[in-house]
Amino acid sequence: ARRNGWLVVLEPATARYRTEIADIKRSNNGVYIQNEFAQQFLEATSIANRQKLQEIPVDKSAYGSTVIDGEPVKEARRLYNPLIEKTVDQEVAAQGLDEFERLRRVAAYAKQVRMPSMVEQLRDPVNVWEIVEFGLENQAYATQAVAEMFVQLQRQVTHPVLVIVDQWNECFPVSQYVSIRYDNTRFHGYIPAYHLTMPRALHRWDGNKYRRGLKICATSWARYKRRDYRPELLGVKDHEVRTVRNFSQLEFANYVTYLRMMNVLHNFPREDLEYHYMLTQGNGFQARKL
């Protein structure tokens, strides 16, 4: 895809965001911010895509649509509605205000709510690379930079975009992080992966939102039984599911060559290629185990 001029955003190891331990902070929205992992993701994305990101202008109507934890601004503001209404109701009772004045004050107080956002620091980015670069230089805003980058990639039409999420099913089980907020729940004290900001940025089945792009999610069954997986609960329709067939002999040879290029294999004898293909029947997972 890159050779054909596509901007490729690849996440090959989604599981690490829930199994590897790093610093997390809980936001007001109830999600757990993973700024360290977000910076690593931005860095990996920028290696091959910097030039293309510099060529994509920022859609100002969409910029700033998320807050510091990557959640939409509208959803974050809803958290303050009960507090605002309670405050206004107390004023209505004390001052005898009518319903019109009550609604006016609710709207006025809602406008005064300030949400923490990178927009206060980076007010007028010219291209998407400036958003990514800001997240790389300011770890506190890295999670929001990831969310803003995806929003801009969905809106842009400058380059064809391919988003690839491997181990997509790893976004949904419980993580290795614990919290007393999940005690006495079905999660037994562990934080669900989709309550962590990095799996949350990748778990949505939203390929239809890319105006000039495609999103491919691949599942991995190294840890779980496939029969326990129900993609229809995630909004995935039957015609959107594809099962990868086993490799042909030529594809298997290309796969082995790729493993050698990535230094996974060393000194693999050419004469054993057909033997290993016979043992694995072209199954990539079994070939990797061998």
N, C-alpha and C positions, 0 to 999 in steps of 0.2 A: 504493500500500500504506500509506503514512504517513497519507493522508487517511482511510483506513479503520481507523486505530488500530493499525497494525502497528509493531513495533520493527524498523527496517530497518538492517542492518549491510552497508554497501556498500564493496567494494574495486574501483574502476574501472580501476586501472592496476597490475596485479600485476607486470608486466614490470620496473617501475622498481626493484623490490627486488633484482633480479639485475644490472641494467645501470647503475644509478647507484651511485657509489662513496661509501661512508660508513665510519665507524669500525666494525670488527668485532672480536670477541674469541672465541677458541676455548674452549669449555667442556670439562669432563672427559668429556662424552658424545660429543665429536667433532663437535658442531654449532657454528655460528658465530653469536654473539649480535649482533643488530642493534637495540640499544636506542634509537638515534636514530629509526629508522624506526618502531619500535613506539610511541614517544611520539606521533609524527605520526598514526599510525593511531588511537590512542586519542583524540586530540584531534578528529579528523574524525568519529569515531563518537559522541563526546559532544555535538557541536553540536546535533543534532536529537533525541537520545535521552536526554538527562540526566534529564528528569522520569520517563520510563518506567523507567530504570535505578534511580532512587531508590525506585520502587515495588516492585521485585523483591527479596524477602528472600534472604539468602545461605543456600544449602544447606550447613550446617556439616559434613555427612558427606562432601561433595565438596571443600570448601575446603581448600587445601593439598595437593591431589593432584598438583601439578606442582612442579618446582624452578625455580631462577633462570633456566635456559635454556629453560623451557617444556616440557621433557620430563617424562613421568610419573615419580613418585617411585620406583616399583617398578623401572623400567628403570635409573634412576640408581644405585640401590643395588646392582644386579647387578655394577656395575663393581668394587665392593670385595670381592665374594665370593672371587675367587681370592687376594687378599692376606690376607683373614681366614683362609681355609683353610690357606694356607701357614704363617701364624703359628701356628695351632693345631697343625698337624702337627709343627712344630718343638718345641712344648711337649710333645706326646704322646711324641715320641721321647726327649726329655730327661728327662721325669718318669715315663714308663711308664704313662700314663693309659689307661683303658679306652675303648671306643667310646661308651658313654653319656656319659662326661665330655667326650669330644671334641665330641659333638653339642651338649651344653649350653654349652660355651664358644663354639662357632661362633654359636649363637643369641644369646648374651650380647654378644659383640663386635659382631654385626650391629645390635643395638639401640643400641649406643653411637655408631654412625656418624651424624653430623649433616650434613644436606644444607643448603646455603645456600638460604634461602627467605624470601619476604616475610612469611610467617606469624610469624616472630620479631619483626617490626616492627609488623605489623598483625594482632593476635591475634584480634580479635573484631569483624569488620565486620558491620554490620547489613544493609546492602543492597549491590547490585552496584555502584552508583555509587561507594561508598567504595573498592572495589577499583580501579576505573578512575581515580579521583582520586589514589589513592596512586601508581599508575604514572605519572601526569602530573607529580606533584611529585617523584618519585624515579626518575631515569632508569635507575639500576642495576637496578631491578626492573620496568621497563616491559615487557620481553618476557614475564616470568612473569605480569604483570597481564593481558596479552592472552590468554594461555592460560587463566588462571583465569576471565576473563570469558566465554570460549566454553564452558567447562565449566558455569558457572552458567546460561548461556542454554539449554544443552541440557537442564538439569534443571528449569528454572522452568516454571510454567504460568500465570503472571499475565497475560502479554501474548503474542499471536501474534508469532512472530519470523520474519523473512525475512533470510537471509544470501545475499548476491549476490557472487560472485567472477567478475569479468570477466578475460579473458586467462588463464584457468585453466591452459592448456597451457604458459604461461610459467614455471610452477613447476618444470618438469622438465629443461630443457636446462641446459648449463653456464652459469655466471655470468661476469661480467667480473673477478671476484676470483681471484687466483692464490695457490697454496700449494705448497710443496715436497712436502707430503704426497701430492699428486696427480700428481707427476712419475712418468713411466714407467707411467702407467695409461691407460685408455681416455679419461680426461678431459684428458690432455695438460697437466697442471699447473693446470687451472682447477677451481674449487670448484663442484660441482653446485648448482643453485639450491635443491634440496630439502634441502641441508645448511645452508642459511641459515635463521634462525629465523622470519622473516616469511613467506617462501614455505612453510615447513614448517607454519606455523599455518593456512595456507589450502588446502594441497594435498590434504588428506584428503577422501575421498568418504564423508562421515559424516552426510549429511542425515537418515538413519534414527535418529540418536541424539537428535534434537530432539523432546522430548515434545509440545511445542506450537509447531511451527515447520516451516520449509522452507528448504532450501539449493539455490540454483541456481548452477551453474557454466557460464560461457560461454567458448567458445574463440575465439581470434583467429588468423587465418592471414596476417597482414601480413608476417611474417618467415619462415614455414616452409611447406612443402608439406603439404597436408592428407593426402595418401596415406601420409605417413610416421608418422601418428599412429594409435596402437592403444589406444583407451580400455579394451579388455577387460583389458589388463595392469594397469590401475589399479583394477580391481574394478567397472567400469561395465558394466552389463548392457545388452543391445540395446534392451529396452523403456524404458530410462531415457534414451536418446539422442533428441534432437529437433533437426531442422534448421530453422532459421528461414527461412520463405518470404520472397519479395520483398514490398515494401509494395504495398498497394492505393493508388489515387490519393488517397483521403482520408487514409490513414496516411502517405503520402509528404508531404502538405501539413502534417500534424501534426509530422512529423520536421523539416521545414524551419523550422517555427515554433519548435520546441525549439532548433534551432541558432541562431536569431535571439535567442531569450531568453538563451542562454548566451554571446552576443556572439561566436559563431564566424562568423556571417554578418553583413554590414552592407549595408543598402540593397538587399536582394534584391528585384528587381522582380516583382510579382505576376503579370504577364503571361508571365513566363518559366517559371512553375511547370510547366505542361504540357510545355513543350519539354524541360526537364531530366528530367522523369519519362519521356518517350519515350527519351531518351538512355541513361538508367540502367536502364530497365525496373523501377524500384522497388527497385533494389539499394542498400542503405544505404552499403556500403563504396565503391561507385563514385560515389555521390552526394557523399560526403565528399571524394573526390579531385577532383571537379569544382568 
